[in-house]
Amino acid sequence: MFKGIYNGKQHHVSDIATVLSRAWNAGVDRIIVTGGSLEESKEALAIAETDGRLFCTVGVHPTRCKEFEESGDPEKHFQALLALAKEGIQKGKVVAIGECGLDYDRLHFCPPEIQKKYFEKQFELAYATKLPMFLHMRAAAEDFCEIVERNINKFIGGVTHSFTGSAEDCDKLLSFHNMYVGVNGCSLKMAENLDVVRGIPVERMMIETDSPYCEIKSTHAGINFVKSLWPSKKKEKYDQESLVKGRNEPCLVRQVLEVVAGCKGISDIDQLSATLYQNTCRVFFPHDLDSAADALLAGRHESE
């Protein structure tokens, strides 16, 4: 059985029960729903409370950071995020601060100076809550790494997700002792991307889907390694036995696993899965690390 922890954006869809059922049937153990603003973080917590296998993050995405100042009182906005995170921790649902970071590909949403200011501010959330960080870095490696380095003692660990940078960018991230690199469909588009993924040590990697975005498309370099397929239909003809064409789902994290294994030349996909699962537990579910390892070991014995 494939063991996975999926991370993704909220599904504003009427068939969320079907989406979750497909994920559980595909071997996904837990889903972390990502908050990208104060309001989205509230919604993420509400969604997480509907199922014992759902968890969430609290934070503000770099493209939304203007909301701090547009609120009229940035400090009050920060305190609202902190209160929400603490509430979610008490409920056993909030497992990270984020999604936060820098995105210089989409400066039309938020200028870099505001992004940097409130990225740095959110390290205070991690420090106050003792939570790891779920991080976003797009075309901003130099500024991102500078801010992380300056705040390295304020967070216990984290992952820079949806990584699409260069090998040099990756090396800089991995120089931070408490940082992992997250891989999804966006990380597997080009042959150059696969070269970078080959160089990421398995012990410092996580996989995700970032659903409903970042699917592995037929034009992507990684598609040649995909083995697991699900039927899909255009949304106008959608039925519950099929995925919506073009909409990424949690179950498709299996495809990411297959591409990582294929491009790295790893034949023991179950062992790769176990390592990646342990990495994710180590950061987001450290209290379950021993039981997760025991479950994986028991599963391997049963398969033998």
N, C-alpha and C positions, 0 to 999 in steps of 0.2 A: 504493500500500500504506500503510495506516495504521500509523504507528510509535508504540508505546506502552510505557510502563513502568508496570506495575501494582503497587499496594501492597495487601496484605491480611493478615488473620489466618490462622493455620494452619488447613488443612482436615483435620480428624480424620475422614477418610472413606476408604472402600476404593477409590474410583474416582479417586484423585488423578491417575493417569496420563492418564485421559480428560479431566479438568479442565484439565490442563496442555496436552494436545494441542489442545483447543478454543481455549485462549489463544494458543498459537503460531499456529494457523491464522487467528485473528482479527487477527493483526498485532502482538501483544504481544511485545516484544523481550526484556524482562527482568521478573522478578517479585521484589519485595522482601517477604520473609516477616517479619512483625512479631513481635518478642518483647515479652511483657507482664509477665514475671516472670523470675527467675533460671532456673527450670526450663524455662519456655517459650522462653527465649532459647537454652538448650542444644538444645532440640528444633528451634528455627528454624535453628540452625547445621547440625544433622544433616540437615534437609530440604534446605537450600541446597547441601550437598555432593553431592547426588544428581544435579545437572544444572548445566551450565556457565552457564545463563541464570538461575539462582536465586541470590538474595542475601538478606541478613537484617539485622536490627537486634538490639541488645542493650540491654535496659533494663527498667524496672519501671513499669507503668501506674499512674496515680494511685490507682485503686481497689484496687491490690494493695500499696500502700506499707507497710502494716502488716507485711509479710514481713520488712522490715529488722529491726524490733524483736522480732518473734516468732522470729527466727532465734536470739536469745539473744546475738548479737554483731553489731550493725549494721556495724561497721567491717570485720569479717571477711566479711560479706555483700557489702559494697561491693567489697572486694578480689577476691572471687570473680567479680563482674560485670566488673571491670577485666581480670582474667586471661582471662576468656572472650572479651571484646572483642579483646584483643591476639592471642589464638589465632586468632580469626576473621579478623582483619586479615592475619595471616601467610598464611592460607589463601586470601586474596583474596575473602572472602565477607561479612564484616561491613562495612556501608557507612554506618551511622549509630548513634547512641545514642538509644534510645527503645523503645517509646513511653512518653514521660514527660510530665508536666504536671499540670494540675489539673482535677478533675471534681466540681463542687458539685451536680450533679444526682443523684449517687449516694453521698451522704455516709454511708449506712447500711453501705457497704463499708469506708470509711476516713474518719476525721474530717479536717477541713480543716488543722489544725495539723500533723498527720503528713504529709499530702499536700504541704504547702508545704515542710516540712523536707527531705523526700527528693526533691522536685523540684529544689530548689536544690542538693542534694548531687550530683545526676546531671550537673550542669554540670561537675563535676570530672572525670567520666568523659570528657566531650567534650574538655575541656582536655588531659587526659593522653594521649588517643588522636589528637587533631587530627581528629576526625570531626564531621560535621554532626549536627544533632538532628532527630528525628522527634517532633513535639510534639502534645499533646492539650489542648484548652481547651474546657471545657463549663461555661457559666454561671459563669465565674470570671475574666472579662476583666481586672478591675482588679488582683487579686492576681497573676494570671498575668503581665501586662505589667510590673508592678512588679519581679517576680523576674527576668524576662528582661532588663529594663533594667539591673538591678544586675549581671547576669552577661554583658552583651553582648560583652565582650572574651574570654570563655572558650570561645566556639564560633565556628566559621568560617562557619556558615550553617545554615539549617534551614527546615522547613515546619511550619506549624500546620495539621494535617490535619482533614478532616471538619468544615470550618468552618460553623457555624450561627448565628453572632453577628450583631450589628447592623452597620450601615454605620460607625458610630462605632468599634466594636470593630475592624473591619477596617482602618480608617484608622490606628488606633494600632499594629496589627501591622505595617502597611506603612511606618510611620515608622522601624522598625528596618531598617537598610540591608541586612541579611543574611537577611531573613525573606521567605518565600513563603507563600501561602495555598492550602491544598489543598481541592478541591471533589469531592464524591461525591454519591450519592443523597440523603443526609441534608441536603445543602446545597441541594437543589432541590425541597423538599417544597411550600413555600407561595409564593404570589405575592410576598410580602415577601422571601423568600429569593432569588428570581430577581432582584429589584431590587438586592439587595446584590451578587450575582454580576455583574450588568451593570456595576457600578462597580469591579470588580477589574481592574486593568490586566493584559492578557494576559501581559505580560513578567514579572509577579510571581505568576503562578498555576501550580498543578499540578493534574492530575486523577488520580483514583484510584477504586477500588471499595470498599475496606475489606472485601472479601469475607471471610467469607460473610455479612456484615451489609450494611446500608445500600443495598439494591437500590432502583432507581427503580420505585415502585409505580404501579398504574393510577390511584390517587387523588392522586398528586403533581402539582403544577402543571407540572413539567417534562415530564410524559409526552407532552404535545402535540408536543414537538420530537423525540421518539424515532422513528427510522426503521429501525434494525437490530433484528431480532427473532430469537429462538431458540425452538424448541418446548420446552415444559416439561411435566412430569407430576408428580403427587403422588409422594412417595417410595415409597409402596407399589407403584406401577406403573412405577417408574423403569426406563429403559433407557439405554444409552450414547449413543443418538442425541439424547437430550433432556436439558435441565437439570432438576434437582430444583426443583419449584415452591417459591418462597419462599427459595431459597438463592442468594445472589449469587455470581457467578463472575468470574474475571479477564477473560474475553472481553467481559463487559458494560461494560468501561471505554469501549468504543466508544459506548455510549448516553450516558455522561456527556459525552463529547466533543460529541455531537450536540446535547444540551441546552444546553451552554455556547455553541456556535455559534449555535443558534436564538435563545436569549434575548438574545444580544448582536448579532444581526442580521449575523453573519459568513457570507458565502456561500462563501468559499474555506476549506473545512474542512481541506484538506490543509496549507495554510499555518498555520492555527491549530494543527493537530496537530504540525507541525514546531517551532513556537515552544514549545509546552508540553513537547515532548520535550527540546528544548535546555535549558529551564529545569531539568528534572529531572536531566539529565546534569550540568549546571553544579554542582548541589549534591552529588549522590550518586556521580557517575562523571566527575569533572573530567578524569581522565587520558584519557578516551575522547571528549572533547568535539569535537575536530577530526575524528576518524574518523566520529563520529555525524553531524556536519554534512555531511561529504563523501558519506556514504551517502544522506542525505536529498536532497541536491542531485542525485546520480546518479539516484535514483528519480524525481525530477520531470522530469529530462531524458528518461528512458525513456518516461514517460507522455505527453510531448509528441511 
